Amino acid sequence: MTQVIVLNGGSSSGKSGIVRCLQAVLPDPWLALGTDTLVEAMPVSMQSSDGGIGFAPDGEVIVGQEFRTLEAAWIEGVAAMARAGARVVVDEVFLGGADSQQRWRKALGTLRVLWVGVRCDGAVAAGREVARGDRTTGMAASQADVVHQGVDYDLEVDTAHTESMECARTIAAHVT
C-alpha cells in the first residue's frame, strides 16, 4: 500500500488545494505536511539570519546551513511517521530539483511512495500568487519549471487546466 504521497510543484501551483481534496477523497486518514509546515515551525529569527531561509525581492528563496540541518531532521521525522503507520501527503517545493528529490528518496527508503508532479503554467501561478497576497511576488514564476528539473514522477497533474478535486481523484486512483 502507498504510505507517502509526495506532491512537488512551485509556489501557488495548487498543491495545498489538492492535498485538502485528497484528504477528502482517500478512504483512510492521511496527514498533510509540507514545506510551509516546516517554515512555520521555525523561529522567526530563521527568516532573518544567513543560516536560515530568506526571500529575495524577486521571489528567489535563499536557504542557509541551519535551515538545511532542520530540514534534514524534519524529512527524517516525516519518514519516521510513515514507518510508524501514518499515511502522509507531503506538499513540497523541490528548489534543488533532482537533488531535493534525492534527499527525500534517501529518507523514505523502502516506504511505498507515489511521486506526483504538480505543474502549473508560470503566468497562471503568478496570477494566483497576486490573488493570495501572502507570497513574495515572483516566487511562482521563478519556481514553475525549476522545481521539476531532473525529477522523476509516477504521475503528473496540471492545475492550470484541471481543478484540484479532479487532480486529487486522478492521484487517488494511483494510490494502491
C-alpha positions as CSV (number, residue, x, y, z in Angstrom):
1,M,0.0,0.0,0.0
2,T,1.1,3.5,-0.7
3,Q,2.4,5.1,2.5
4,V,3.5,8.5,1.3
5,I,2.4,10.8,-1.5
6,V,4.9,13.5,-2.4
7,L,3.4,16.4,-4.3
8,N,6.1,18.6,-5.9
9,G,5.4,21.9,-7.5
10,G,6.2,25.6,-7.5
11,S,4.7,28.2,-5.2
12,S,1.0,28.8,-5.9
13,S,0.8,25.8,-8.2
14,G,-2.2,24.4,-6.4
15,K,-0.6,21.7,-4.2
16,S,-2.4,22.7,-0.9
17,G,-5.8,22.6,-2.6
18,I,-5.0,19.1,-4.0
19,V,-3.9,18.0,-0.5
20,R,-7.2,19.1,1.1
21,C,-9.1,17.3,-1.7
22,L,-7.0,14.2,-1.3
23,Q,-7.8,14.1,2.4
24,A,-11.5,14.2,1.4
25,V,-11.4,11.5,-1.2
26,L,-9.0,9.0,0.1
27,P,-10.7,6.3,2.3
28,D,-8.1,6.3,5.1
29,P,-6.9,9.3,7.1
30,W,-3.8,11.0,5.7
31,L,-1.7,13.6,7.4
32,A,-0.8,16.7,5.4
33,L,2.7,18.1,5.9
34,G,4.6,20.4,3.8
35,T,7.5,22.8,3.4
36,D,5.2,25.6,4.7
37,T,4.7,23.4,7.8
38,L,8.4,23.3,8.3
39,V,8.9,27.0,7.8
40,E,6.1,27.9,10.1
41,A,7.5,25.7,12.8
42,M,10.9,27.5,12.8
43,P,11.6,30.5,14.9
44,V,11.0,33.9,13.2
45,S,14.8,34.6,13.6
46,M,15.4,31.9,11.0
47,Q,13.8,34.2,8.5
48,S,16.4,37.0,9.1
49,S,19.6,35.1,9.5
50,D,22.1,34.0,6.9
51,G,21.8,30.4,8.1
52,G,18.0,30.3,7.9
53,I,15.6,31.0,5.0
54,G,15.2,34.2,3.1
55,F,13.1,35.6,0.3
56,A,14.7,38.0,-2.1
57,P,12.6,40.8,-3.6
58,D,12.5,39.0,-7.0
59,G,11.0,35.9,-5.3
60,E,14.2,33.8,-5.1
61,V,14.3,31.6,-2.0
62,I,17.7,31.5,-0.2
63,V,18.4,28.8,2.3
64,G,21.3,28.5,4.7
65,Q,23.0,25.7,6.5
66,E,20.9,26.0,9.7
67,F,17.8,25.6,7.5
68,R,19.2,22.6,5.8
69,T,20.0,20.9,9.1
70,L,16.5,21.4,10.4
71,E,15.0,20.4,7.0
72,A,17.0,17.1,7.1
73,A,15.7,16.3,10.6
74,W,12.2,17.2,9.5
75,I,12.4,14.9,6.4
76,E,13.6,12.1,8.6
77,G,10.7,12.8,11.0
78,V,8.1,12.6,8.3
79,A,9.6,9.3,7.1
80,A,9.5,8.0,10.7
81,M,5.8,8.9,11.0
82,A,5.1,6.9,7.8
83,R,7.2,4.0,9.1
84,A,5.2,4.1,12.3
85,G,2.0,3.7,10.3
86,A,0.8,7.2,9.5
87,R,-0.1,7.8,5.8
88,V,1.4,11.1,4.8
89,V,0.8,13.6,1.9
90,V,3.8,15.8,1.5
91,D,3.4,19.3,-0.1
92,E,6.9,20.1,-1.3
93,V,8.8,22.6,-3.4
94,F,12.0,20.9,-4.8
95,L,14.0,24.1,-5.2
96,G,17.0,21.8,-5.9
97,G,15.2,19.7,-8.5
98,A,16.6,16.2,-8.6
99,D,18.9,16.9,-5.5
100,S,15.8,17.7,-3.4
101,Q,14.1,14.5,-4.6
102,Q,17.2,12.5,-3.7
103,R,17.1,13.8,-0.1
104,W,13.6,12.6,0.2
105,R,14.3,9.2,-1.5
106,K,17.1,8.6,0.9
107,A,15.0,9.3,4.0
108,L,11.9,7.4,2.7
109,G,14.0,4.3,1.8
110,T,11.8,1.3,1.3
111,L,8.5,3.1,2.0
112,R,5.9,2.9,-0.8
113,V,5.9,6.4,-2.3
114,L,3.8,7.9,-5.0
115,W,5.7,10.8,-6.6
116,V,3.4,13.4,-8.1
117,G,4.5,16.4,-10.2
118,V,2.1,19.4,-9.8
119,R,2.6,21.5,-12.9
120,C,1.1,24.9,-13.4
121,D,1.9,27.5,-16.1
122,G,4.1,30.2,-14.6
123,A,1.7,33.0,-15.6
124,V,-1.3,31.2,-14.1
125,A,0.7,30.6,-10.9
126,A,1.8,34.2,-10.8
127,G,-1.8,35.3,-11.0
128,R,-2.7,33.1,-8.1
129,E,0.3,34.5,-6.2
130,V,-1.1,38.0,-6.5
131,A,-4.6,36.9,-5.5
132,R,-3.3,35.2,-2.4
133,G,-1.3,38.2,-1.2
134,D,0.8,36.2,1.2
135,R,3.7,35.3,-1.1
136,T,6.7,37.2,-2.3
137,T,6.0,38.4,-5.8
138,G,8.0,36.4,-8.4
139,M,8.2,33.2,-6.5
140,A,5.5,31.4,-8.6
141,A,7.0,32.3,-11.9
142,S,10.6,31.6,-10.9
143,Q,9.7,28.2,-9.4
144,A,7.2,26.9,-12.0
145,D,9.7,25.0,-14.1
146,V,12.9,24.8,-12.0
147,V,11.3,22.6,-9.3
148,H,10.7,19.8,-11.9
149,Q,14.2,19.7,-13.4
150,G,15.6,16.2,-13.3
151,V,12.7,15.0,-11.0
152,D,11.2,11.5,-11.7
153,Y,7.4,11.2,-11.2
154,D,4.9,8.3,-11.2
155,L,2.2,10.8,-12.2
156,E,1.8,14.4,-13.2
157,V,-1.2,16.7,-12.9
158,D,-1.7,20.2,-14.4
159,T,-3.6,22.6,-12.3
160,A,-3.7,25.3,-14.9
161,H,-6.2,23.2,-16.8
162,T,-7.7,20.9,-14.1
163,E,-9.5,21.7,-10.8
164,S,-8.0,20.5,-7.5
165,M,-10.7,17.9,-6.9
166,E,-10.2,16.3,-10.4
167,C,-6.4,16.2,-9.8
168,A,-7.0,14.6,-6.4
169,R,-9.2,11.9,-7.9
170,T,-6.6,11.2,-10.5
171,I,-3.9,10.9,-7.8
172,A,-6.2,8.8,-5.6
173,A,-6.8,6.3,-8.5
174,H,-3.0,5.6,-8.4
175,V,-2.9,5.0,-4.6
176,T,-2.6,1.3,-4.0
